[in-house]
């Protein structure tokens, strides 16, 4: 009897919760804002949007619009500059409803399925598509404004009494070829640092992933949180530094690696010696910043695998080239012309600057180790201050080029010259960290 009473009480409580709106539909904020969900516990309680957007919601651009999307397909677009008088109301009749007496009646959408934030100013999470010198930037919210194709995706089938049901979901896809119409070979990178190479555009499409963009490839691969796609990119990443160095060590050769911090491919003309060594183009890892680039070089894997995805984490989750050399019974020396940007198994000898670092390298070459890793920092610092193509930066690159030449010519072994990233010009000098060709493409040299 007690069990029956308990079941009745549970059923009554369930009905009460439903009646009170505790199981109401959650309304998600999508597009160019951090994840946010609107919930309500009582019917007809307005949620004023102005204070919520001012205090609780982090949009990605200073100015934005809102797309109000209804279940019937009706979409209204309003400016987010002034949301005073705008409210969301939840009711049993209309579920979520947008109400505003300050806007025309067409803004009052019933049965809202989602609200999409669309950046109207520079957005740090914009996805960049690079084709030659042309760069197009599209945000997750802006992608909703593009023409998309609705397709049915088969999810599965079930059978009962010799009758079958096939289930489909509707997907909205934007063909990648609509944004990158040309190119045979491509590289896509995610905000996590993941990288994918692929050929051809057929069957490649973009999808909104609530607050991000995902890339889907015909071979089944998918990249969530897309940062950018480059057409006809260099065919390899700076992670090859690890593999090349290890291969030469295994062959019994000494190896010296130069990391020229901030030395982009478009700055190569200012370094006559490095330019004479038949450099190849290589891709930096995303984001193109020093800790990420150095970790990729010394571990041989991309940031999503080595764990160094920003300036906060200094501890690679993978063993580095110095540890690998030790397992081979090889000796290593690590020298840096400035501060250390990540922790490596071989603690670096830090000099006050690149000139002092050069002197440390010369001392090390008197009794050369099997692996000598040299990190010159000054190109990056100078290009930040004056710009990547300023006269001051050109002179400094020429100075570093002279250091590299004198040290390389004094070394009996393989020499690898690479950069962690490049820089793009800004109004105040130079900067990096963006999916741009200037930041992402760097020289790569293996001196035979």
N, C-alpha and C positions, 0 to 999 in steps of 0.2 A: 504493500500500500504506500509506504514511504517513497518507494522508487517511482510509482505512478505520480505522486504529488510533486516529486522533484522534476520529473519530465514536464508536467503541466506548468510548473513555475518557470522552468527554463524556456519553454515555448512562449509563455506570456512575456518574459523579459526580452526575448528576441523580437516579438511583435512591437514591444514598447520602443526598443532601440530603433527599429525600422521607422516607426511612426515619428520618432523624434529627429530623424535625419542622420543618425550616426553612421548609416551605410550609404550616405550620399556620394555621388560621383565626385571624384577628385579632379580638379581642373589644373592641368599642368601648364606652366609657362615655358614656352619653347623659343628657339632661335638664339638671338644674340644677348643672352643673359645667363647668369649661373642658374642652376636648377632650382626651381621654386614650385610649390604646389599650393593651390588655394583649397582650403577646407572650411566647412561651416557646420556648426552643431545645432543650430536652430533655424527653422524656416523663416524666410523674410527678414533675415538680419543682414543689412547691407555691409559690404566690405569697401570702405572708401579707398580708392586706388592711389590718390596723391600721397598720403602718408606712408602707404606700404611701399611704393616705389622709391620714396625719399629715404626710408630708413631700413627696409628689409631686403630689397631686391638689388642685386649688383648687376647693372647693365654694363656692356663692354665698350660702349661708345658714349660720348658726352651727350649726343643727341640721337634720338631714335623715334621710330613710328611703331604703332601697334596694329597688327592684323587681328581682327576679331572674326573667328571662323565658326560658322554655324553648322549644325548637323545637316541642314538642307542644301549646303554648298554655298550659301551666301557669305561673302567676305566683305567686311568694312575695314578701311584703313584710316586711322586717325593719328595725329601727331602726339608724341609723348611729352612735348614741351610743357603743356599745361593740362594736368589731369584733375584739376579741381572740379568737383561736382560729378565725377565719374565714379560709378560703384558697380560691384558685382553682387547679385542677389541670387540666392538658391531657393528654389521652390519646388514643390512636388509636381506642379503642372509643367514648368518650363526648364527644370533642372537648373543649370547655370544661365544667368541672363545678365547682359551688360545694359546698364541704364545711365543715361546722361541727358539732362535737360539743356546742357550747354552746347550740345551738338545737334545736327539735323536728325530727324527721326530715323533715318536709315542706319544710324550708328547703334541703335538699340536692337541688339541681336539676341534672340531667344535661342535656347538649346545650344549654347556655346560648347564646342568640342575642344577648342584650344585658343590660347592667346599667343601670338608670335611676335617677339621683339625683333625689329629690323633696324640695324644700325644705319644712321644717315651721316656719320662722321667716321674718322679713322678707327678701325677696330683691330686690336692686337691679336684677335683670334681669327682674322680673315684667312681664308684659304687662298694661296697664291698659285697661279698657273703660269708657267714660264715657257715661252716659245721664242727662242732667239733672244732678242733684246726686249721683247714685249712681255709685260707682266700684267696679268689681270687678277684682281682681288675680289673674292666673293665670300660673303659671310653665310652662316647657316640660315639666318633670317632672310637674307637677300635671295638665297636659292629658292625660297618659297614663292618668290615673285617671277621666277623664270618658268618658261613653258616646260611642263613635266609630262611624261607619258604614264598613263595608268595601265598597269598590267596585272593579270591574274597569276599568282604564284601558287602552284599546287602544293598543298601541305600534307596530303595523305588521303587514304581511302579506307572505309570500313564496310563490312558486309554482315547482313543478318537476314535469315530466311531467304537466302539466294537473291537478296536485293542489296545493291551497293550505293554508297554515298561518297562522293569525292569532295573534299573540302579545299577551298582556295582562300587566299588572302589578297586584298588589293594593295598594290604597292605603287608609290609615286616615284618615278625614276627620271633623272636628268642625264641624258647621254653625255659622256665625257667629250665626245666629238663635237658637241655644240659649243664647247668652251675652248678646246684645243683641237682645231680642225686639221692640223698638220703634224707630221712626225711618225716615225716608225718604231722608235724605241723610247721608253719612258721610265722615270723613277718617281715613285710616290713616297712621301715621308709623313709620319704622324707626329702629333705633339708629344707622344711618348718616346720618340726617337726611332721607332720602327721604320725600316726602309724596305721597299719592294721594287724590283725591276720587272718590267713586262714589255711585250711587243704588241703593236697593233691597238686600234681603238674599238674594233668591233666587239660588241658585248660588254664594254666597260661603261659603267654608269655610276652616278652619284645619288646618294639618298640622304635625306634629312634624318638625323639620329637624335631627335629632340633638341638638344642644345649644341650639336656638333654636326659635322658632315662625314659620312662614311663612303669609301670607295669600294666598289664591288667589281671583281674581275671574272671573266668567263671561265677561268680554271677553278673557280670556287674560293679563291683567296679574297679576304675582306680586310680593309684597314679602317678601323674606327678612329675618330678624332683626327681627320686628315688635316695636315698643315700645308701641304703643297704638292704639286705635280710638275715635273720638268720634262719637256720634250727634248729628245736627243741629248741626254746628259752625258757626262763622263761615265765610262763603263764600270767604274769601281769606286769604293769608298776609301777614306784614309785609314780604315781598319786594316788595310793591306800592309801597313807599316809593320804590324806585329808578325804577320805571316812571312813577309819577305825577310825581316831580321832573323826570325827563328830558322828559316830555311838556310840562310847563309851560315848561321852558327852551327847548325847540324852538319854542314859541309866542311866545317873546320876553318871557316874564314872569320876574321875579325869584322865587326860592324860598328860604324859610327852613324848615329841618327841625329839630324838637325831638325828641330821643330822651330820654324820661323813664325812666331805668334803674330797673327793678323796679316800674313802675306798672301793676298788674293791673287788669282790668275791675272787679273787686269792690271796688277802692279809689277808684273814680271819684267817689263821693259826697263825697269830701273835697276835691275840686277844683272849686269852683263855676264858674270861668271855662271850663275845659276842658269841663266837663259841659254848659255852655250852647251849645256849638258843634255839637250834634247828632252826637256821636261814634258810630262804628260799631264792632262787635266785629271783631277780627282775630285770627288765630292766630299765635302765636310759632312758631319753628322748633324742632325737637328736636335736642339737648337744650336746654331753655329756660335758657340761661346767657348772660351778657353778650357774650363774644367771638362766639358763634354767632349771636346776634340781630343784633349790629351788622354782622357780615359779610353776613348775609342782606339787611339793609336797603340796604347800600351797593353790593352786587353784583347784587341782584335775583334771585338763584337760591338754592336750598336747600343745606344743608351738604354733601350728597353730591356736589354739583356745584362748589361754591366751595372745598371742601377744609378749611374751618374747622369741625371737628366736635367740638372740645373746647377746653380751656384751653391745650393745649400748642402748637398750631399758630397762629401769628399772621399767616401770609402767605396771603391769599386767592389762589386760583388763577384768578380771573376779574378782569377790569378793573372798577374801581369807578365810582361816580357822579361823582367828582371828575375822573377821567380822561375820562369821557364828556362832561362839561361843557367840559373843555379842548379836546376835538376840535370842539366847537361854537363855539370862540372865546370861551367864557364864563369869568369869574373865579370862584374859590371861596375860602372861608375855613372852616376847621374848628376849632371851639373845644370844649374839654372841661373839665369841672369836677372834675378828678382825674387819675388815671393813664390812659395809653393802653392799650386792651385788644387791639387788632389794629393792624397796619401798613396805612395807607392811602396812596394816591398823593399826597394833600394832607396833609402832616404837621400834626397838630393843635397849636394853641396851648393849652398846659395851664395851668390856674389851680390855686391851692391848694384851692379848693372852689367850690361852686355860686355863692355870692355874688360871688366874684371873677370867675367865668366870666360872670356876668350883666354885670359892668362891662366885660369885654372885648367882649361882644356889643354893648353900647351904643356903645363906641368904634368898632367895625366898621360900625355903622349910620350913622355920620357920612358915610361914603363907601361905601355898601353894595355888596357884590359881587353877582354874579348868583346864586350859590348860597352860602348860609350854613347850615352844619350845626352844631348845638349839642347837646352830650351832657351832661346833668345827671346826676350819679352819686348824689346824696345820698339819694334815696328808698330805693334799694336798701340802702345802708349802714345807714340808720336802721331800716328794716324788719327787717333781719337782727338788729340788736341788740335791738329791743323787740317785734317782731312787726308784721305788716302792718296790724293794726287797733288798735294801741296809741295812746294819746293823743299820745305823742311823734311817732309816724309821721304821725298826722292833722295835727298842727301843721306838720310839715315839708312835707307835701304841699301844704297851704294856702300856705306860703311860696313853694314852687316855682310853684304856680299863679299867684301874684302876679307872679313874674318873667316867666312866659310871657305873661301878659296885657299887662304894660307893654311888653315887647319886640315882641309881635305887633302891638299898636296903634301902634307907632312904625315899622312896616315896611310899605312900599308894594309888596305882592306877595302871592304865595300862601304860606300857612303850612300845613305838615304837622306834626301832633303824633302821635307813636307811642311805643310802649315795646318794649324788647327781650324782656321777660318780666314775669311777676308773681311773687308769693311766696305760699306757704302757711304757716299758723301752725305752730310747733313748741313743744315744752316750754320751750325756751330763748329763743325769739324768733320768727324766721322763716327760711325757706330756700326754695330753688328748684332746678330741674334735673330735676324729675320730671314724667311725663305725667299731670298733674292739671289740672282746669279753672282753679284759681287761678294756676297757673304758666303755662298755655298761652294763656289768653284775655286780650287787652289792648285798650285803646281805640285807635281810629284816627280822626284828624280831618283833613279837608282844608278849610281856611277859604277860602271863595269870595272 
